[in-house]
Amino acid sequence: MKKEILAHFGIFYTIRDLFTGRKKLRDCFATGPLDITFLTLVIALLAIGIVMMFSASYINAWYDSSPAVDNDPYYYVKNQILFAVIGVALMIAVSFVNPSIFRDASGFIMLVSLLLLVYVLINPYVIPGKEEFKRWMWLPGIGSFQPSEIAKLAIVMFLAFSMERHHKLIEKHWWMIAPYIAVVGIVCLLVYKENHVSGTLLILGIGVATIYFGGVRIHWAVYALGIVAVVIAAIWFVTNADDILKGYASERIRIWLKLLTGEELTAAETRGSGWQSLQSLYAIGSGGIFGLGFGNSKQKHMYLPEPQNDFVFAVVCEELGFVRAILIVALFVLLVARGFIIGLRARTRYEAMVAMGISFQVGLQAALNIAVVTATVPNTGISLPFFSYGGTSLVMLLLEMGIVLSISRNSERKKK
């Protein structure tokens, strides 16, 4: 058991071997060509995202007289560009690292992620107006940071590493997936305790998908999901929904059901819980086929709350219109598809699972955000990758893109 646990912390052996000369420094670098198609898609989404985030944010920043913003219309875009530059530099640097280093570091990153998730529950950084949330911690020189951002990557890396080691047993025995479901459940529970329902759902989806990518038979996965669904349903029916969903989330679901069924909202709901969803739908509807033109959104003029964050895609639809919005969605689809291709060409099971897990994360997060903006699902507060404002989340996202590029350098390319 001790040997098995230590195997998950191979990064320490790698460091030891480098210092003792057993491992050469050049072995830590990936030397093959990176996937230009994937890189181009990342840069395209990043560039479009920064431009549209600026268009969505400058009015809100202009009227924000808080000490941090100080009525500076360029506040958000300046910060986003700074973190984008840092993120791109980190992405390129990470793309040169041999994927075996990430494999060796998987257990350590998972341990750090769990410790940070526990720490933020004990000593959270409280943002004024959001005192009930325990999602953030303060990092000197960086600012507020959500440990759940690391957890999304850690769960993929850890599952990939462990399931690669035991893939033969996993393919034969259905009960072998139980420990991995338990790991995902523990991470989800910690994130849920942060009062972060959307993050919990996102990590649950990423974890389940990564377990499936690990070689679990499809009918076993269906059985496991069925059991989870039954447990959730049982808890739901025997417990007060407000206790499970922290009140605000259940209210959002109730508003969403009204919108879905066409039931008229009350005046209080229109001005309260339903305001953001309604303004988002107004923005999308007013954009029409070809949009109002770049910078001409009306809903961002203090109607749509914080349009630079979760609802930036509503401004995209209003200014660029349906056609261009669909093209942006197509870029996300192409990015995810290319990530899966990189995974299918990977040399090892670990690399394949990580490439597909990270790509799935981007696709799932984008799909959920767009679904929220269009009121297809309840308002869950999920950001749109590359578009929503958030420095540390953008840097983490670009770091993940660097890992996929690193795997592409090490891939088995088809002979021409």
N, C-alpha and C positions, 0 to 999 in steps of 0.2 A: 504493500500500500504506500509506504514511504517513497519507494522508488517511482511509483506511478505519479505521485503528487509532485515530486521533484522534476519529473520529465516535463511538466507544464511550465517550468521556469528555466528553460534552456538558455535564455539570454545571458544568465550569469555564467554558464559554462562557456558561451561564446566569448564573453569579455575576458574570462580567464585564459582561454586558448589564444586570444590575440596578444595578451601580455606575455605569455610564456613562449610564444612563437610557434605553437602547434597549428595555428590558423593564420593565414596571410591576410593582410588588409585588403588586398585586391579581391579576395573571395567574398567580401561583403558588398561588392558592387555588381549591379546588373549591367552587362555590356552590350546587349542587343539593341536593335532599333525600337523606339517606342511606337505605339500605334497613333499615327498622325490623324486618322479619322476621329478617334476618340478625343484626342487633344483639341482638335478643331471644334468639335461639338461643345466641349467644355468652355472654351474661350468664347464661342459665339453666344452661348447662353449667359455667360458671365457678363459680357459686354452689353447685351440687350437688357439684362437684369439691372445693371447699374444705371443705365439711361432711364429705364422706366421707373426705377425706384426714386430717382431724382425728380422726375416729373410728378410722381405721386406724393412726394414728401415736402417740396419746397414751400407750399402754402401753409401746411401745418407747422413747419419750422418757423416761418415768417411771423406767425401769430403766437409762437411759444416764447414767453418772456421769462422762463425759468433760467437760473444762473448758468446751467449747462449749455442750453441752446442760445439764449440771449438774442432772440429774433433774427438769427442768422439763417437765411433761406438755404444756404449751402452746407449747413451743419451735418445733416445725415449723409449726403453724398460724399463729402470730404472724408468722413470716417469710413464709409463703405469702400471708397477707392483705396484708402490707406490699408485697410485689412485685405482688400483684394490683391494688392501688390505683395503684401506679406504672404498671403495664401498661395499665390501663383509661384512665388519664389520657393516656398516650402513644397509645393506640388512637384516642381521640377527637381528639387533636391531629393525628395523621397522617391521619385521615379528611377533614380540611379541606384537605390538600395536593393540588394538582392532579396527577393521575397523570403528566403530562408531566415533572414533576420526577423522579419515580422512573425514568422512561424514560431521562432524561439521566444519571442516576446509576448506571445498570446496570453499565456497564463498570468504574467506580470501585469499586463494592461487590464485584464479582467479583475485582478485583485485590487489594483489602484481604483478602478471604476467603482467597485463595491464599497471601498473605504470612503470615497468621495460621496457616494449616495447616502451612506450612513451619516457622514459628517454634516452634510447639508440639512439633514433632519434635526441634528442636534444644535447646530450653530448656523442657521440660514442668514443670508443677506436679505434684509427686508426692504422692498421697494415701496415708497410711499404710495398709498392707494391700493396696494396689493398685499396687505399684511397677512391675509389668510393663506398665501402661497409660500411654500418652502422650496422653491426650485433653484434659487441662485446662491452662489457663494462669491466672495470678493477676492480677486487675485490682484496683488499689488502690481501696478504698471500695466495691467490689462483691463481691469474693471470687473463687472458682474459676469458670471459664467455659469452655465447650466451643466452640472455633471452628467445629466442624461444625454448630452451630446457625445460624451466619451462612451457612455454605456451602449449606444447604438452601434458603434464600431467594435467595442469590446465583445459584445455578445456574438457578433459574426465571427471574429477572429478565434474566440475561445471554442465555439461549437465546431468550427472548421478544423482546428487543431485536434481536439479530442475525438471527433467523429472520424477523422482520417486514421487515427491510431487504432480505432476499434471497428472499422467499417465491415470487416468480415463477420464479426459477431452481430453487428446491427442488421446486416442483411439476412441473418438466420433467425434471430430471436426478437420478437416484437417488444419484449419487456426492456430491451436495451435502450429504448428511446426515453424511458421514464426518467433517468437522471438528467437528461438534457431538457426535458419539459420542466423538471424541478428547477433547474438553473434559470431558465427563462421566467418561470413563475416568481422566483425570489427577486430577480431584477425588476420585474413588473410591479411586484408588491412595494418595493422601495420607492419606485417612481410614483406609484399611486399615492403613497403616503405623503409625497411632496404636494399633493393636491394638483397633480398633473395628469388628468385623465387622458388627454390627447397623446401625451408622451407614452403613457402606459399602453394604449392601443397600438401605437406605432411600433414600439419595441416588441410587443406580442406578435404582430404581423411579421416583423423582420426575423424574429426567433423561429417561428413556425416555418417560414419559407426556407431558412437556412437549414433547419433539421431535415426538411424534405430534400434539399439539394445534396444532403449528405448520404443519400442512397436509401432512405427509408421507403419501403414498399408503399405504393399509393393507398392500398386498402387499410394498411396500418395507420397511415396518416389520417385517413377519413375516420377511422374508429377513435383515434386519439382526439381529434377535433370534436367528434360527437360527444365524447365523455366530458370534455371541457365545456361544451355548449350546455349539456345537461346540468353540470355543476353550477355554471353561471345562472342558468334559468332558475334552479332551485334556490340559490341565494337571493335572487331577485324577488321571487314570490314570497319568501319567508321573512324578508327584510324590507324595511322602509327604503324606497328608491332614493329618497333624499339623503339617507345615511350613506348609501353606496356612492352616489354621484355628487356628493358635497353640495347639494342644493342648487348651485348655479348651473351645473351641468344638466340636472333634471329639468330645470326651467327652460334651457335651450332646446332640449328634446321636445318639450311640450309645445314651444313656439314653432319648431320645425314641423311637427305633426299637423299643426294648424295650417301652415303654409302649404304643406304637401296635399292636404285634403281640401284646400280652398276655403277653409273656415275663416271668417273675418276676425282680425285681431281687435282687441279692445284698444281704446285710446291710450291707456296706461302701457299696454304691451307695445304699441307702435312707438311710443316715446322711450320705452325701456328696453326690455330684453330682445324685442324684435327689431329694434332700430337698425343695428348693423347689417343684418341680413336683408332688410328691406332696401336700405341705401345701396347695398351691393347689387341687388336685382335691378334697381332703377338705373345704376351705372351701366350694367350690361345691356339692358334694354335700350337705353338712349344711344349706345354706341352703334347699334344696327350692324349692317353688313361691312361697311368700310370705315366706321369710326368717325369721331368728331375732329380728328387731327391731333397730332402730338402736342401736348401741353394744354389742350382745350377741355379737359375733364371739368365737369361742373360739380360732381359729387365730392371731389377732393377738397372743395372749398368749405371745409368745416362741417360737411354733412356726414361723410364716411369717416368714422373714428380711426385714427392712426392708419391711414391708407398705405403707409410705407411698410407695414408689417404683414399680417396675415391676409389682408384684403387688397394687396397690390395688384392682383390679377384682375380685379374688378375695374381698376383704372386702366389697365392694359386693354381690356375689352371695350371700354368706353372711348378711349382715344384711338386705338388701332382698328377696332371693329372685329367682327366675327372671323373674317378671312385670315387676317394677320394673327389673331389669337390662336386659330387652328394651326397655323404654321409654327407657332411657338410650341404648342402641344406636340407637333410632329418632331420638333427638335428633341424634346424630352424622350419621345418614343425611340428615336434613332439612337440617342445616347444610351438608353437602357439596353436596346437590342445589341449595340456594339459592345457594351460591357459583357453581355452574355456570350457573345462570340469570342471575346478574349478569354472568358472562363472556359469555354468548350475547347479552346486551343491550349489551355494551360498544361504544364508538364506534370503537375501533381494534383491530387484530390484537394489538398488544402488550398492551393492557389485558385482552383476552379470554384470552390465554395466561397472564398472571400470575394473574388471578382463578381460572381453572380449575386452574392448577398449584399454587397455595397450597391450594385446597380439596381437591385430590387428595392433597396431602401430609398434611393432617389426617385424611382418610379412610383412607389407607394406613397411617399410624402407629397410628391407633385399631384398625384391623382386625388388624394384626400383633400389637399388644399383647394384644388379646383372644384371638387365636389362641394366643399363648404361654401365657397364663393357663389356657386350657382344654386345653393340651398338644396342640393341633391342629398346631402347628409347633414346632420345637426352641426351647428357651429362648435368646432372642437379646438380651435386655436392652433392649428398646424401651419408652420411657415412654408413658403414656396421656395424650394432650392434655387439659389443664384439670384433670386429677385427680392425676397423679403429682407428688410434691414436687420442687421445683427452681425457684429464683427467676429466674435469668437465662433459662432455657428458657421459663418462663411469660411473661416480658416480651417475648421474641422472638416467641412465638406470638401474643400480643395485638397486637404491632406489625404482624404479618402480617394479622391480622384488620382492622386499621385501613387497610391498603393496599386490601383488598377493599372496605371501606366507601367509601374514596375513589373507587374505580372505580365503585361504585354511584351516587355523587353525579354522576358524569359520564356515566352511561349514557343510552342512547336508550330511553326508556320508551314502551310502547305507548299509543297514544291511546285514551281510553275512548269 
